[in-house]
Amino acid sequence: MKLSPDRLIPPSHPIARLPSEWVARVSEWGEPAYRGKQIFDWIHRQGVLDPDEMSNLPKSLRARLHEEGMGWPVEIVSSHEAADRTRKLLLGMPDGERVETVLIPQLNDDSVVTQCISSQVGCAMGCVFCASGVAGLKRQMSDGEIVAQVLLGRRELGPDRRVRNVVFMGMGEPLHNYDAVARALVLLTHPDGLDLSKRRVTVSTSGLVKQIDQLGRDFNGQVQLAISLHAVRDAARSKIMPVNRKHGLGELTEALRRYPLSKRQRITIEYTLIQGLNDSPRDAREMVDLLKGIPVKVNLIPMNPISASDLRAPDQSHVLRFQEELTRRGLSVFVRKTRGDDVAAACGQLAFHGESRRSPRA
């Protein structure tokens, strides 16, 4: 990783401090350096944010931590478990805003979990097939709020289940909140904390080119990149994804060619199949041409219904024909199984509750 701590934004909350920052802070209080590392361990290894439970710290230091505002920056408002054991957590923040995060068990081993986390309250991108953007962007999430989702998710799972993969595919455009997401990535993968492998952390973007380049530079391509593509011609993509009006497909694919990858690493292409809009054999052929020379794997996502749109997925046979067309032309293609749709936790369904309906073609 090339991103040094001095290039990160200052932490917004005690939960977002790195070990070196904790060492510096406790040194200001006249405490030995190892106390800072103990505090980081309590938070990120043991998931404890109540200073009174940090049993190996002196009472005077615990009192200091209370004064610092140590505690959870988000709290679980409600939890809904789907039939397939996918669990959606609604999280509340002190200013009254709410976001959602989803815990998705592995199909063949539900003790291993992928957590889908949010990076913004709402989203400014305006993709017409995604519920998160119905009300637009309300505010950015802080680094502490982003990291707290994973710590709370781990606590909810208990000791017999573990978060192995984290995907920034919840509410918001992660690269639109780059500074907070970058600090969160450093914290989530820190060897003295959760120690998630960078190969198991994926940042998904609708196509913010400048920030894709920055992510590649800062993390040397070690963080997995996913691109929400969803259409293969500029006119069609601009219609459903306003970001394409600023960064067209040519500019986006050049950024993907620049992204530093190891020999075995591939960029994930997310493609939501929408009936009559992007699901024709022509679309499949043009996707192959568009992505030629870029190491990719393709996730086909039959569109999950949202209340703000009349758009729908094609039928299953149509999805499989689209997959076959891509596979026959040499792409590695997977059809994503819908998970948690019975509690509105599936891809594209995370949203505010009670927001107004908008035109599906806006």
HELIX and SHEET records of a PDB file:
HELIX    1   1 PRO A    5  ARG A    7  5                                   3    
HELIX    2   2 PRO A   14  ALA A   16  5                                   3    
HELIX    3   3 PRO A   19  GLU A   28  1                                  10    
HELIX    4   4 ALA A   33  HIS A   44  1                                  12    
HELIX    5   5 PRO A   51  GLU A   53  5                                   3    
HELIX    6   6 LYS A   59  GLU A   67  1                                   9    
HELIX    7   7 ALA A  131  GLY A  133  5                                   3    
HELIX    8   8 ASP A  143  LEU A  157  1                                  15    
HELIX    9   9 PRO A  174  ASN A  177  5                                   4    
HELIX   10  10 TYR A  178  LEU A  188  1                                  11    
HELIX   11  11 LYS A  198  ARG A  200  5                                   3    
HELIX   12  12 VAL A  209  PHE A  219  1                                  11    
HELIX   13  13 ASP A  234  ILE A  240  1                                   7    
HELIX   14  14 PRO A  242  ARG A  245  5                                   4    
HELIX   15  15 LEU A  249  ARG A  258  1                                  10    
HELIX   16  16 PRO A  281  LEU A  290  1                                  10    
HELIX   17  17 GLN A  316  ARG A  328  1                                  13    
HELIX   18  18 ASP A  341  VAL A  343  5                                   3    
SHEET    1   A10 GLU A  75  GLU A  81  0                                        
SHEET    2   A10 ARG A  87  GLY A  92 -1                                        
SHEET    3   A10 ARG A  98  GLN A 106 -1                                        
SHEET    4   A10 ASP A 109  CYS A 116 -1                                        
SHEET    5   A10 ARG A 162  PHE A 168  1                                        
SHEET    6   A10 VAL A 201  THR A 205  1                                        
SHEET    7   A10 GLN A 224  SER A 228  1                                        
SHEET    8   A10 ILE A 267  LEU A 273  1                                        
SHEET    9   A10 VAL A 296  PRO A 302  1                                        
SHEET   10   A10 VAL A 333  VAL A 335  1                                        
SHEET    1   B 2 GLN A 120  GLY A 122  0                                        
SHEET    2   B 2 LEU A 137  GLN A 140 -1                                        
END                                                                             
